[in-house]
Amino acid sequence: MANGFPLQNCRAVITGASSGLGAEFARQLAPAAAELVLVARRPDALEEVKRGLPAGKARIECCTADLSTEDGRTGLLRFLDDQGLRPNLLINNAGLGDYGGFATSAMEKSRLQIDLNITALTLLSHALIPRLGRPGGIVNISSLAGTLPMPDLAVYAASKAYVTSFSEALAVELAPKGVTVTCVCPGPTPTNFSKTARRPDGGDTDRSGQGLLRIPPSRVVAEALAALAAGRPCVFPGAGVTVAGTLFRLMPRPLMRWFLRRRFNKGKVQAD
């Protein structure tokens, strides 16, 4: 296990900071941080989050950027340089999902999931690792969905499987260089994710069993920061999600496929 990352006086860049887990990371880090850079596409929402942060000594800056684009990522790096900001913690939280079958998906939304969930996270990490102060830290937000090939959430689940694998590899590579990497795999969490993942026709996904796993964003972030401070490479926040993640990763693949087919077909019958 790597040495943990000290949260006191951290200088953090938080992507997807305008709502949900990103805003919660900002709230929980604000009292101890020296600098916070809040990054998202909506400047009004960023400013609202900034106004609502608890009082502390942190310098707080808002950077408007669409990180799914090269211009957005370059703009963030330029912003850091222009403002004289030298982060030692990167929280890759920005992400997107899409409920429904892949064959009927809007190709632009599938592309956007890949651009944001995979490309932005990977390239931002590559760009900021040399800039991170030491000790440094990276928190990548994956998902319990990344442990399963999920019908009706295929691109999202696959993108999060990438995030988990990528993060665990980085944790090994970067530990000798003084950078702690923690991958966070939440289960169902009440954020704006479901709202943006729904399609224009209102299509949703099968939510059976989610009530047993649901925990609030505050607990997800608290467990994520505790794992980072302890140097843990991967965390499944909540006891139910921990058990589910372990079972899904140990489950034989034929049994997993049977389980997913059964759940998928049951959901289609209920929808009809």
N, C-alpha and C positions, 0 to 999 in steps of 0.2 A: 504494500500500500504506500502511495506517495505521501509526503508531508502535506498537511492541510494548508489551505489558503487563509491568511489572517484577514478577517472582514473589517477590523478597525482601521479607519483612515484609508479604505480602499478608494480607487478611482475607477468607476465602472461605466462602461458603455452598455446600454440596455436597448435592444431592438424590439420592435413591437410594443413600445412603452405607453401607447395611448390608451390601453384598456387591458382587462384580463390579467394574466400572469405578469406581463411586463410592467403594468402599473403597480402591481403588488410587490414585485421585486424592488421598485423604486421606493415604495412606502416603507418596506422593511429595512432597506439599506440606508435610507436618508439620515437617521439619527447617528450612525457611526461613520458614514462615508466622508471623504474629503472632497470628492467630485462625482457628480452624476451627469452623464450625457444621455438624454432621453431621445430616442430615434423612432420615428414613425412617419406615415404619409400625411397625417392630418394635423396641421399646426394648431388649430383651435383646441383639439382634444389633448394635445401635448401640454399646452399651456394650462388647461384645466387640471390635468394630473399634477403639474408643477405647483399650482396654487394650493392643492390639497395635501401636499406632502407635510409630514410632521416637521416641526422646527428642529434645526440642527445646524452644524457648522458647514455643511456641504455647499460647495459651489455647484449650482444646477443649471445646465444649459439644455436647450431644446434644438434638435436638428431635424428639419423636415427632409425626408429622403424616401424614395421608392427603391428599396433594396433589391427588388427583383430585377433591376436594370443596372447596367454597367455605369451609367451616369449617376445613378443614386448612390452606388457604393463608392465611386470616386468622389462624389460630393461630400460624403461622410468623412472620408480621409482628409479631404481638403479643409473641412470644417474643424477637425481636430487640430490640424497644423495651424490654421489661421487663429484659432482661439488659444493656442499654446497649451492644449490639453494632452496629458501623457497618461493614458489609462494603464491600469495593471489588471483589470478584470473585464472580460467580454462575456455578456449574457446574450446568446443567440436564441431569442424567443420568438421572433417574427415567423409566422407560419400560416398555412391556409389548408382547408379541406374541401371535399366535394362529396355530397351524399348522392348515391345513385350508381347505376351500371356504367361501366367504362364506355361501352359501345354507343351509349346515348349521351355521353358527356359532351359539353362544349369544349372543343379542343383547346381554345384559348385558356380556359380555366385549368385544364390538365397541364398545359405548358406553364401557367403561372405557379401552380403547386411545385413543379420541379424547379423553376427559377428561384422561388422563395425558400422552399423547405430544404433544397439540396444545394443549388448553385450559390445562393447568397451566403448561406451558412459556411460553406466550404471556402469560398473566396475571401470572405471577411476574416475568417480565422487565419487564412494564409497571409493576408495583408497585415493583420494586427499582431500576430505572434512576435515578429521582430521588434515591434514597438512597445510591447507590454513591459512594464517595469517588473522587477523581480523582488520578491516572489510574485508570480503572475497566476492568473486563474482564467479558466474558460468554463462556462456553464452552457451546455447545449440542451435545448428542450426537445426531447423525443416524445414517445407516447407508448402506453401499453399496447396500442394498436400495432406498433412495430414488431411485436412478437408473433403476429398472426398475418397470414395472407387473407385480408378481409374483403369478401364480396361486398359490393356497393360502397366501398371505401378503398378501392384497390390502389390507386396512385398515392393517396395519402399514407396508407399503411406501409407501402413499399418505401416511400420517401423517409418514413420514420425508422424503418429497419436500417436504412443507410445511415441515418444520424446516429443510431446506437452503435453500429459497427465502427463507423468513422471515429466516434468519440472514444470508444474503448481502445482503439489503436493509438489515437493521439495521447491518451493517458499514459501509455507505456513509453511512447517516443519522447514526450516532453517532460516527464518526471525528472530525468537527470539534468534538465535545463532549468529547473526551478519553476515550472508551470504545472499547476494542478488542473486536471480536466475532470469534470463531473457531468455525466449524462443523466437527465431527469426524465422519467417515464411515467407521467401521470395517467390515471384512468379518467373516467368521466368527471369533469369539473365545470361548475357553472360559470362560463365566460361567454363572450360573443361568438365563440367558435361555431356553435350549432347554427346561429343566425346566418353567418356568412357561408356556411357549408351547404345550406339548403338551396335547392334549385328554384328558378322562377315559378315553377308549377307547385311549389310548396312541398315537394317530395322530401321525405325524412328517411331516417335509417331505423332499423330494429333496435329498440332501447331496452329490450327485456333483460333483466338482471343488473342493469346499470345502477339501480338504487342501492344495491349492496356495496358498490365500489365508490360511490360519489363522495368526495370530500371538497371543502371550500378552497378557493385559491390561496387563502392565507396559510392553510396547513401545507399545501403543496410547496409554496415558496419557503416556509420555515424549514421543512424537511430538506429541501434542495440546498439551502444555505448551510444547514448543519452538516450535510454530506460533503459539501465543498470544504468547509472548515476542518472536517475530519480526514479529508483526502480520499474519500470514497469515489471510485470511478463511475458507479452507476447506482441510482436509487429509484425505487418504485414507491412513491409516497402513499402512505396509508396501509394498514395491515391487510385489508382485502385485496388491494392492488398488488401488494408484495406476494401474497399467496397465489393470485391469479397469474402474475408474471412468471413465477417459478413453475407452476403447472404447465403453462403454455409452452415454455421453453424446453421442458422435459417430455412433453407429450409426444408419442410416436407420430410420425407424419401421416400414416394412413388413418389413425384415429382422429387426428386433427382435421383431415379433409372430410371424414365422415361427419364430424361434429359441425363443421362449417356448412356443408351441403344441407344437413338437416335444418340448421338454423335459418339458412338462406331460403330454402323451400317453404318452411313454415311461415316466414315473413311474407313471402309472395302470396301464399294462400290467404293469409289474414288481410293483406292489402286488397285482394280481389273480392 
